């Protein structure tokens, strides 16, 4: 009579179960990492805008006025893009689509008077909404007595910041649009 020696190893069923478990764990890790990355990019934008709010307050204390501009300067290093990065639809914002913002040397020159070192840089993440792509932060035109900063966050996020008079929030699809209004000067 022939006897079979007991073989060591895994059966095909055991191997398939291990592969499925590893696949599930990998999928959970990828989803968790994407959430962490998005939160980090949103925090980067909020910190940069907070630095600009503080710079605007410092500018007022030195010059008695907010930086004056007739254009929509992007916040960040010269050459930074912001607002509506692509597309032409106005469905995701309350103000004509937020197009037309760009980096402005004149604004950078003025705000650099109160910012030491590198300009605070909002996240460069792109946020899709209504067929458009948005991102960054910009300063609305100002005659010097008012200051408004608009910035974009990815996902359904709160718009909270100290040093502002009011904060307006609009959320649609993956875009949260925050409008920070600083205290008007008399």
C-alpha positions in Angstrom: 0.0 0.0 0.0 1.3 3.4 -1.0 1.4 6.2 1.7 1.6 9.9 0.9 3.9 12.0 3.0 2.2 14.9 4.6 3.0 18.0 2.4 3.7 21.3 3.9 2.4 24.6 2.3 -0.7 26.6 1.7 -3.8 25.5 -0.2 -5.0 27.7 -3.1 -8.0 28.8 -1.0 -5.7 30.0 1.8 -3.6 31.9 -0.6 -6.7 33.6 -2.2 -7.9 34.6 1.2 -4.6 36.2 2.0 -4.5 38.1 -1.3 -8.0 39.4 -0.8 -7.2 40.6 2.7 -4.0 42.4 1.5 -6.1 44.0 -1.3 -8.7 45.3 1.1 -6.0 46.7 3.4 -4.3 48.4 0.5 -7.5 50.0 -0.7 -8.3 51.3 2.8 -4.7 52.8 3.0 -5.0 54.5 -0.3 -8.4 56.1 0.6 -7.1 57.2 4.0 -3.9 58.7 2.4 -5.9 60.7 -0.1 -8.0 62.2 2.7 -4.9 63.2 4.7 -3.3 64.7 1.6 -6.4 66.8 0.8 -6.6 68.1 4.5 -2.9 69.0 4.4 -3.4 71.0 1.2 -6.5 72.8 2.7 -4.5 73.6 5.8 -1.7 75.0 3.7 -4.2 77.4 2.0 -5.7 78.4 5.3 -2.3 79.1 6.8 -1.2 81.2 3.8 -4.4 83.2 3.8 -4.1 83.8 7.6 -0.6 85.1 7.0 -2.0 87.5 4.4 -4.7 88.6 6.8 -2.0 89.4 9.4 0.1 91.2 6.8 -2.9 93.3 5.8 -3.4 94.3 9.5 0.3 95.1 9.8 0.1 97.2 6.5 -2.8 99.1 8.0 -0.9 99.8 11.2 2.1 101.2 9.2 0.3 103.0 6.4 -3.2 103.6 7.6 -4.8 101.8 4.6 -5.1 98.3 3.1 -2.9 97.7 0.0 -4.6 99.4 -2.9 -5.2 97.6 -6.1 -7.6 97.8 -9.1 -7.0 94.2 -10.2 -7.4 90.8 -8.6 -3.9 89.7 -7.5 -3.3 86.1 -6.7 -1.6 85.4 -3.3 1.7 83.6 -3.3 4.9 83.9 -5.2 4.9 85.9 -8.4 3.6 83.7 -11.2 1.1 81.9 -9.0 -2.3 81.1 -10.6 -5.6 81.3 -8.7 -9.4 81.7 -9.0 -10.9 79.9 -12.0 -7.9 78.1 -13.5 -9.8 76.6 -16.4 -13.3 76.6 -17.8 -15.9 79.3 -18.5 -19.0 78.3 -16.5 -20.2 80.5 -13.6 -22.2 77.7 -11.9 -19.9 77.2 -8.9 -19.4 80.7 -7.7 -21.7 83.6 -6.8 -19.6 86.2 -8.5 -19.4 85.7 -12.3 -17.1 82.6 -12.1 -14.1 84.1 -10.3 -12.1 84.4 -13.5 -9.5 87.1 -14.2 -7.2 86.8 -11.2 -3.5 86.7 -11.8 -0.2 87.3 -10.1 0.5 91.1 -9.8 4.0 92.5 -9.1 2.6 95.8 -7.8 0.5 94.1 -5.1 3.5 91.9 -4.2 5.7 94.9 -3.8 3.3 96.6 -1.4 2.5 93.5 0.7 6.3 92.6 0.9 6.7 95.8 3.0 5.2 93.8 5.9 6.1 90.2 5.0 9.6 89.1 5.8 11.1 86.3 3.7 9.1 84.3 1.2 5.5 85.1 0.3 3.0 82.7 2.0 2.0 80.2 -0.7 -1.5 78.7 -0.8 -1.9 75.1 -2.0 -1.6 74.5 -5.7 -4.3 71.9 -5.6 -6.9 72.1 -8.4 -10.6 71.7 -7.4 -13.1 70.6 -10.0 -16.6 72.1 -10.0 -19.2 72.6 -12.7 -16.8 71.8 -15.5 -14.3 74.4 -14.2 -11.1 74.1 -12.2 -10.5 76.4 -9.2 -7.7 76.9 -6.7 -5.5 79.3 -4.7 -6.5 82.6 -3.2 -6.7 86.2 -4.3 -7.2 89.7 -3.0 -10.2 91.6 -4.3 -9.7 95.2 -5.7 -9.5 97.7 -2.9 -9.4 101.5 -2.6 -7.6 101.1 0.7 -10.5 101.2 3.1 -11.6 97.6 2.6 -10.0 94.3 2.1 -11.5 91.0 0.9 -9.7 87.7 0.4 -11.2 84.9 -1.6 -9.8 81.3 -1.3 -10.8 77.8 -2.3 -10.7 74.6 -0.3 -11.3 71.0 -1.6 -14.3 69.2 -0.2 -17.1 70.3 2.2 -14.9 72.4 4.5 -15.6 75.1 7.2 -14.3 78.6 6.5 -12.9 79.8 9.8 -10.2 82.3 10.4 -9.3 84.9 13.1 -8.7 88.5 12.3 -11.6 88.9 9.9 -14.9 90.8 10.3 -16.9 88.2 8.5 -16.6 84.9 6.5 -18.9 83.9 3.7 -18.9 80.3 2.7 -20.3 78.7 -0.5 -20.0 74.9 -1.1 -20.8 73.0 -4.3 -19.6 69.6 -5.5 -15.9 69.3 -4.3 -15.4 73.1 -4.0 -15.7 75.3 -0.9 -15.4 79.0 -1.7 -14.5 81.2 1.3 -14.7 85.0 1.3 -12.9 86.7 4.2 -13.9 90.3 4.7 -11.5 92.3 6.9 -12.7 95.1 9.2 -13.4 98.2 7.0 -11.5 101.3 7.8 -13.3 104.6 8.7 
